[in-house]
Amino acid sequence: MQNHVDSEWLNDHLGDENTRVVDCRFKLGSPDEGRLLYERSHIPGAVYFDLEKDLSGIVKEHGGRHPLPETTQFKERLQNAGIDNNTTVIVYDGKEGAFASRLWWLLKYVGHEKVYILNGGFDAWEKSGYPADHSVPHYETAKYTVAENHEMLASYEEVKDIALKGACSTVLIDSRESKRYLGIEEPIDRVPGHIPTAINKPWMEGYENGSFKPRDEQKKRFAELNPNQPIIVYCGSGVTATPNFIALQEAGFKNVRLYAGSYSDWVSYRENPVSRKF
């Protein structure tokens, strides 16, 4: 099994005692929509994790629009959902994959081994004709032991060093769509452009019909890069870079890290330069 499963697999394992399904549907700009969709209909037994309330911390002057949650906060949320270290966790969103990938990344960061993304999300589940429910389940509180993997993170200081000095073996990958990378448009952040030295690999190009592309296709996306090179991925706020994090790992890259604050953190420091290409 890779980092994802399909609807058929999940349906076959839905009643497994030590499996927990987590709904991560969310819509940027409409923060209540995901929970409302969950309350209306979700995969039976699924709990809901909100991007901004459960999968992000408090927004401050620096740190980006979706800073990582405090570890104690995230641990408590897992325990309240009945998730312990041995639970097999299946995460899904609508079908875009980015919100589910955020939870996948966070679980891996705190040391969880058995976590998988539902390919195609709730959209694929519904189209397959599998059952849905609207009742909100309650589980017995579990005990979770955190083992943070700090090697999955790149610091602001490290990114700044790479961006300003230029000559470095580490590759910065901007995961946003090309128009934002090029600086043609910027609907959210203070100034358009990208972090100097970064190359562009839009995260959505790793998907097809709401599912992760096969490993060979992911390898083609990053064919010009050396799998032994250190890679740092970023996006606007540390959410949509996580699908690229997963894709790179599946393509055989061994040293991949996330700049969690991403571009929104970078431009929060007004002295930082940005690059534009148009």
MARDREN-211930 format. One record per residue (C-alpha): residue number from 1; residue in three letters; x, z, y. Coordinates in nm, 3 decimals, decimal comma, padded with zeros to 5 digits, always signed. Example, Ala and Ser with C-alpha at 12.3 -4.5 7.8 and 13.67 -1.06 7.14 Angstrom:
// residues 2
<1; "ALA"; <+01,230; +00,780; -00,450>>;
<2; "SER"; <+01,367; +00,714; -00,106>>;
***
This chain:
// residues 278
<1; "MET"; <+00,000; +00,000; +00,000>>;
<2; "GLN"; <+00,127; -00,087; +00,348>>;
<3; "ASN"; <+00,007; +00,077; +00,668>>;
<4; "HIS"; <-00,346; -00,058; +00,636>>;
<5; "VAL"; <-00,632; -00,086; +00,389>>;
<6; "ASP"; <-00,938; -00,310; +00,374>>;
<7; "SER"; <-01,307; -00,219; +00,370>>;
<8; "GLU"; <-01,336; -00,266; -00,006>>;
<9; "TRP"; <-01,057; -00,016; -00,071>>;
<10; "LEU"; <-01,212; +00,238; +00,164>>;
<11; "ASN"; <-01,557; +00,199; +00,012>>;
<12; "ASP"; <-01,408; +00,263; -00,333>>;
<13; "HIS"; <-01,238; +00,582; -00,209>>;
<14; "LEU"; <-01,495; +00,707; +00,038>>;
<15; "GLY"; <-01,601; +00,998; -00,181>>;
<16; "ASP"; <-01,249; +01,116; -00,260>>;
<17; "GLU"; <-01,223; +01,487; -00,190>>;
<18; "ASN"; <-00,896; +01,471; -00,001>>;
<19; "THR"; <-00,968; +01,161; +00,210>>;
<20; "ARG"; <-01,068; +01,188; +00,576>>;
<21; "VAL"; <-01,191; +00,897; +00,787>>;
<22; "VAL"; <-01,139; +00,907; +01,165>>;
<23; "ASP"; <-01,329; +00,692; +01,415>>;
<24; "CYS"; <-01,115; +00,608; +01,722>>;
<25; "ARG"; <-01,342; +00,361; +01,901>>;
<26; "PHE"; <-01,285; +00,357; +02,274>>;
<27; "LYS"; <-01,329; +00,130; +02,573>>;
<28; "LEU"; <-01,088; +00,147; +02,865>>;
<29; "GLY"; <-01,287; +00,176; +03,186>>;
<30; "SER"; <-01,588; +00,314; +03,001>>;
<31; "PRO"; <-01,457; +00,633; +02,838>>;
<32; "ASP"; <-01,790; +00,754; +02,695>>;
<33; "GLU"; <-01,872; +00,433; +02,511>>;
<34; "GLY"; <-01,668; +00,506; +02,198>>;
<35; "ARG"; <-01,835; +00,841; +02,133>>;
<36; "LEU"; <-02,178; +00,693; +02,198>>;
<37; "LEU"; <-02,108; +00,418; +01,945>>;
<38; "TYR"; <-01,991; +00,681; +01,697>>;
<39; "GLU"; <-02,305; +00,890; +01,744>>;
<40; "ARG"; <-02,518; +00,582; +01,691>>;
<41; "SER"; <-02,344; +00,461; +01,374>>;
<42; "HIS"; <-02,017; +00,525; +01,193>>;
<43; "ILE"; <-01,858; +00,518; +00,850>>;
<44; "PRO"; <-02,008; +00,801; +00,640>>;
<45; "GLY"; <-01,811; +01,123; +00,674>>;
<46; "ALA"; <-01,602; +01,003; +00,965>>;
<47; "VAL"; <-01,502; +01,238; +01,247>>;
<48; "TYR"; <-01,445; +01,114; +01,601>>;
<49; "PHE"; <-01,117; +01,135; +01,793>>;
<50; "ASP"; <-01,134; +01,041; +02,161>>;
<51; "LEU"; <-00,837; +00,854; +02,312>>;
<52; "GLU"; <-00,832; +01,056; +02,633>>;
<53; "LYS"; <-00,952; +01,395; +02,506>>;
<54; "ASP"; <-00,783; +01,413; +02,166>>;
<55; "LEU"; <-00,506; +01,152; +02,157>>;
<56; "SER"; <-00,368; +01,200; +02,510>>;
<57; "GLY"; <-00,246; +01,487; +02,724>>;
<58; "ILE"; <-00,307; +01,581; +03,085>>;
<59; "VAL"; <-00,218; +01,307; +03,334>>;
<60; "LYS"; <+00,043; +01,419; +03,588>>;
<61; "GLU"; <+00,255; +01,254; +03,857>>;
<62; "HIS"; <+00,489; +01,116; +03,591>>;
<63; "GLY"; <+00,442; +01,054; +03,220>>;
<64; "GLY"; <+00,200; +00,763; +03,230>>;
<65; "ARG"; <-00,176; +00,714; +03,211>>;
<66; "HIS"; <-00,202; +00,829; +02,850>>;
<67; "PRO"; <+00,075; +01,085; +02,793>>;
<68; "LEU"; <+00,113; +01,223; +02,446>>;
<69; "PRO"; <-00,103; +01,528; +02,375>>;
<70; "GLU"; <+00,056; +01,868; +02,345>>;
<71; "THR"; <+00,153; +01,919; +01,983>>;
<72; "THR"; <-00,042; +02,244; +01,957>>;
<73; "GLN"; <-00,353; +02,070; +02,094>>;
<74; "PHE"; <-00,321; +01,783; +01,846>>;
<75; "LYS"; <-00,252; +02,020; +01,557>>;
<76; "GLU"; <-00,568; +02,218; +01,635>>;
<77; "ARG"; <-00,773; +01,899; +01,648>>;
<78; "LEU"; <-00,644; +01,795; +01,305>>;
<79; "GLN"; <-00,718; +02,137; +01,158>>;
<80; "ASN"; <-01,072; +02,139; +01,301>>;
<81; "ALA"; <-01,131; +01,803; +01,135>>;
<82; "GLY"; <-01,032; +01,949; +00,798>>;
<83; "ILE"; <-00,704; +01,756; +00,784>>;
<84; "ASP"; <-00,405; +01,918; +00,618>>;
<85; "ASN"; <-00,066; +01,772; +00,531>>;
<86; "ASN"; <-00,189; +01,631; +00,200>>;
<87; "THR"; <-00,500; +01,459; +00,335>>;
<88; "THR"; <-00,517; +01,081; +00,312>>;
<89; "VAL"; <-00,631; +00,974; +00,659>>;
<90; "ILE"; <-00,797; +00,638; +00,724>>;
<91; "VAL"; <-00,826; +00,552; +01,093>>;
<92; "TYR"; <-01,035; +00,279; +01,253>>;
<93; "ASP"; <-01,161; +00,150; +01,586>>;
<94; "GLY"; <-01,393; -00,139; +01,672>>;
<95; "LYS"; <-01,164; -00,411; +01,545>>;
<96; "GLU"; <-00,892; -00,436; +01,809>>;
<97; "GLY"; <-00,655; -00,203; +01,625>>;
<98; "ALA"; <-00,478; -00,046; +01,924>>;
<99; "PHE"; <-00,672; +00,282; +01,934>>;
<100; "ALA"; <-00,643; +00,330; +01,559>>;
<101; "SER"; <-00,271; +00,251; +01,585>>;
<102; "ARG"; <-00,233; +00,524; +01,847>>;
<103; "LEU"; <-00,365; +00,784; +01,604>>;
<104; "TRP"; <-00,155; +00,636; +01,321>>;
<105; "TRP"; <+00,154; +00,676; +01,541>>;
<106; "LEU"; <+00,068; +01,033; +01,641>>;
<107; "LEU"; <+00,013; +01,135; +01,280>>;
<108; "LYS"; <+00,344; +00,984; +01,177>>;
<109; "TYR"; <+00,509; +01,160; +01,469>>;
<110; "VAL"; <+00,391; +01,503; +01,350>>;
<111; "GLY"; <+00,511; +01,423; +00,998>>;
<112; "HIS"; <+00,199; +01,297; +00,823>>;
<113; "GLU"; <+00,272; +01,064; +00,533>>;
<114; "LYS"; <-00,061; +00,932; +00,409>>;
<115; "VAL"; <-00,223; +00,759; +00,706>>;
<116; "TYR"; <-00,360; +00,404; +00,705>>;
<117; "ILE"; <-00,546; +00,176; +00,944>>;
<118; "LEU"; <-00,871; +00,009; +00,836>>;
<119; "ASN"; <-00,808; -00,361; +00,885>>;
<120; "GLY"; <-01,085; -00,520; +01,089>>;
<121; "GLY"; <-01,217; -00,180; +01,195>>;
<122; "PHE"; <-01,585; -00,091; +01,205>>;
<123; "ASP"; <-01,672; -00,454; +01,270>>;
<124; "ALA"; <-01,532; -00,559; +00,932>>;
<125; "TRP"; <-01,698; -00,260; +00,763>>;
<126; "GLU"; <-02,039; -00,361; +00,896>>;
<127; "LYS"; <-01,994; -00,729; +00,813>>;
<128; "SER"; <-01,905; -00,631; +00,456>>;
<129; "GLY"; <-02,246; -00,465; +00,425>>;
<130; "TYR"; <-02,112; -00,118; +00,353>>;
<131; "PRO"; <-02,318; +00,188; +00,453>>;
<132; "ALA"; <-02,312; +00,355; +00,793>>;
<133; "ASP"; <-02,434; +00,694; +00,907>>;
<134; "HIS"; <-02,520; +00,872; +01,233>>;
<135; "SER"; <-02,488; +01,235; +01,124>>;
<136; "VAL"; <-02,188; +01,431; +01,255>>;
<137; "PRO"; <-02,003; +01,600; +00,967>>;
<138; "HIS"; <-01,843; +01,943; +00,983>>;
<139; "TYR"; <-01,546; +02,035; +00,767>>;
<140; "GLU"; <-01,381; +02,362; +00,678>>;
<141; "THR"; <-01,086; +02,434; +00,905>>;
<142; "ALA"; <-00,758; +02,333; +00,743>>;
<143; "LYS"; <-00,401; +02,449; +00,792>>;
<144; "TYR"; <-00,155; +02,193; +00,923>>;
<145; "THR"; <+00,223; +02,226; +00,946>>;
<146; "VAL"; <+00,383; +02,005; +01,212>>;
<147; "ALA"; <+00,723; +01,843; +01,160>>;
<148; "GLU"; <+00,784; +01,636; +01,472>>;
<149; "ASN"; <+00,994; +01,322; +01,428>>;
<150; "HIS"; <+01,164; +01,292; +01,765>>;
<151; "GLU"; <+01,345; +00,978; +01,647>>;
<152; "MET"; <+01,019; +00,790; +01,699>>;
<153; "LEU"; <+01,037; +00,850; +02,075>>;
<154; "ALA"; <+01,250; +00,700; +02,350>>;
<155; "SER"; <+01,295; +00,900; +02,668>>;
<156; "TYR"; <+01,244; +00,781; +03,024>>;
<157; "GLU"; <+01,612; +00,852; +03,094>>;
<158; "GLU"; <+01,722; +00,628; +02,808>>;
<159; "VAL"; <+01,494; +00,343; +02,916>>;
<160; "LYS"; <+01,620; +00,375; +03,273>>;
<161; "ASP"; <+01,979; +00,355; +03,154>>;
<162; "ILE"; <+01,904; +00,036; +02,958>>;
<163; "ALA"; <+01,708; -00,123; +03,244>>;
<164; "LEU"; <+01,965; -00,054; +03,514>>;
<165; "LYS"; <+02,287; -00,117; +03,322>>;
<166; "GLY"; <+02,161; -00,422; +03,136>>;
<167; "ALA"; <+02,439; -00,458; +02,881>>;
<168; "CYS"; <+02,311; -00,270; +02,580>>;
<169; "SER"; <+02,239; -00,339; +02,216>>;
<170; "THR"; <+01,891; -00,182; +02,244>>;
<171; "VAL"; <+01,607; -00,428; +02,301>>;
<172; "LEU"; <+01,313; -00,335; +02,523>>;
<173; "ILE"; <+00,987; -00,500; +02,416>>;
<174; "ASP"; <+00,698; -00,520; +02,660>>;
<175; "SER"; <+00,382; -00,535; +02,448>>;
<176; "ARG"; <+00,136; -00,633; +02,722>>;
<177; "GLU"; <-00,021; -00,975; +02,765>>;
<178; "SER"; <+00,206; -01,232; +02,927>>;
<179; "LYS"; <+00,030; -01,240; +03,266>>;
<180; "ARG"; <+00,105; -00,874; +03,320>>;
<181; "TYR"; <+00,461; -00,903; +03,191>>;
<182; "LEU"; <+00,530; -01,199; +03,420>>;
<183; "GLY"; <+00,379; -01,018; +03,717>>;
<184; "ILE"; <+00,109; -01,279; +03,773>>;
<185; "GLU"; <-00,158; -01,011; +03,767>>;
<186; "GLU"; <-00,174; -00,634; +03,739>>;
<187; "PRO"; <-00,523; -00,481; +03,716>>;
<188; "ILE"; <-00,417; -00,119; +03,669>>;
<189; "ASP"; <-00,066; -00,020; +03,769>>;
<190; "ARG"; <+00,085; +00,022; +04,114>>;
<191; "VAL"; <+00,303; -00,289; +04,113>>;
<192; "PRO"; <+00,308; -00,602; +03,892>>;
<193; "GLY"; <+00,600; -00,702; +03,673>>;
<194; "HIS"; <+00,797; -00,550; +03,388>>;
<195; "ILE"; <+01,088; -00,316; +03,324>>;
<196; "PRO"; <+01,417; -00,505; +03,382>>;
<197; "THR"; <+01,580; -00,655; +03,067>>;
<198; "ALA"; <+01,255; -00,633; +02,866>>;
<199; "ILE"; <+01,134; -00,926; +02,658>>;
<200; "ASN"; <+00,765; -00,997; +02,597>>;
<201; "LYS"; <+00,592; -00,975; +02,260>>;
<202; "PRO"; <+00,216; -00,935; +02,326>>;
<203; "TRP"; <+00,075; -00,687; +02,077>>;
<204; "MET"; <-00,242; -00,890; +02,010>>;
<205; "GLU"; <-00,033; -01,171; +01,861>>;
<206; "GLY"; <+00,023; -00,946; +01,560>>;
<207; "TYR"; <-00,348; -00,969; +01,475>>;
<208; "GLU"; <-00,579; -01,232; +01,338>>;
<209; "ASN"; <-00,956; -01,179; +01,317>>;
<210; "GLY"; <-00,907; -00,808; +01,380>>;
<211; "SER"; <-00,656; -00,757; +01,097>>;
<212; "PHE"; <-00,280; -00,719; +01,093>>;
<213; "LYS"; <-00,107; -01,044; +01,013>>;
<214; "PRO"; <+00,089; -01,048; +00,684>>;
<215; "ARG"; <+00,447; -00,927; +00,678>>;
<216; "ASP"; <+00,592; -01,280; +00,675>>;
<217; "GLU"; <+00,397; -01,365; +00,991>>;
<218; "GLN"; <+00,522; -01,049; +01,160>>;
<219; "LYS"; <+00,878; -01,144; +01,071>>;
<220; "LYS"; <+00,827; -01,481; +01,241>>;
<221; "ARG"; <+00,712; -01,307; +01,562>>;
<222; "PHE"; <+01,044; -01,124; +01,588>>;
<223; "ALA"; <+01,266; -01,385; +01,422>>;
<224; "GLU"; <+01,516; -01,404; +01,710>>;
<225; "LEU"; <+01,592; -01,032; +01,686>>;
<226; "ASN"; <+01,831; -00,857; +01,451>>;
<227; "PRO"; <+01,643; -00,614; +01,221>>;
<228; "ASN"; <+01,935; -00,371; +01,259>>;
<229; "GLN"; <+01,909; -00,363; +01,639>>;
<230; "PRO"; <+01,755; -00,058; +01,803>>;
<231; "ILE"; <+01,415; -00,150; +01,948>>;
<232; "ILE"; <+01,207; +00,033; +02,209>>;
<233; "VAL"; <+00,847; -00,079; +02,255>>;
<234; "TYR"; <+00,629; -00,009; +02,556>>;
<235; "CYS"; <+00,304; -00,131; +02,711>>;
<236; "GLY"; <+00,098; -00,010; +03,006>>;
<237; "SER"; <+00,042; +00,348; +02,891>>;
<238; "GLY"; <+00,179; +00,386; +02,538>>;
<239; "VAL"; <-00,134; +00,282; +02,348>>;
<240; "THR"; <-00,115; -00,093; +02,284>>;
<241; "ALA"; <+00,258; -00,073; +02,208>>;
<242; "THR"; <+00,181; +00,115; +01,886>>;
<243; "PRO"; <+00,055; -00,197; +01,699>>;
<244; "ASN"; <+00,391; -00,359; +01,777>>;
<245; "PHE"; <+00,566; -00,045; +01,652>>;
<246; "ILE"; <+00,383; -00,086; +01,320>>;
<247; "ALA"; <+00,438; -00,463; +01,307>>;
<248; "LEU"; <+00,812; -00,424; +01,364>>;
<249; "GLN"; <+00,839; -00,168; +01,087>>;
<250; "GLU"; <+00,653; -00,396; +00,850>>;
<251; "ALA"; <+00,883; -00,682; +00,952>>;
<252; "GLY"; <+01,179; -00,477; +00,832>>;
<253; "PHE"; <+01,312; -00,326; +01,156>>;
<254; "LYS"; <+01,465; +00,013; +01,081>>;
<255; "ASN"; <+01,516; +00,163; +01,427>>;
<256; "VAL"; <+01,196; +00,133; +01,633>>;
<257; "ARG"; <+01,091; +00,381; +01,898>>;
<258; "LEU"; <+00,810; +00,416; +02,150>>;
<259; "TYR"; <+00,850; +00,475; +02,522>>;
<260; "ALA"; <+00,533; +00,680; +02,541>>;
<261; "GLY"; <+00,495; +00,681; +02,919>>;
<262; "SER"; <+00,549; +00,304; +02,926>>;
<263; "TYR"; <+00,512; +00,089; +03,237>>;
<264; "SER"; <+00,272; +00,329; +03,410>>;
<265; "ASP"; <+00,540; +00,597; +03,390>>;
<266; "TRP"; <+00,816; +00,358; +03,499>>;
<267; "VAL"; <+00,638; +00,256; +03,820>>;
<268; "SER"; <+00,540; +00,616; +03,899>>;
<269; "TYR"; <+00,900; +00,646; +04,019>>;
<270; "ARG"; <+00,887; +00,437; +04,335>>;
<271; "GLU"; <+01,261; +00,378; +04,340>>;
<272; "ASN"; <+01,256; +00,198; +04,003>>;
<273; "PRO"; <+01,299; -00,180; +04,017>>;
<274; "VAL"; <+01,064; -00,420; +03,840>>;
<275; "SER"; <+01,121; -00,779; +03,733>>;
<276; "ARG"; <+00,880; -01,071; +03,777>>;
<277; "LYS"; <+00,902; -01,420; +03,626>>;
<278; "PHE"; <+00,683; -01,684; +03,786>>;
***
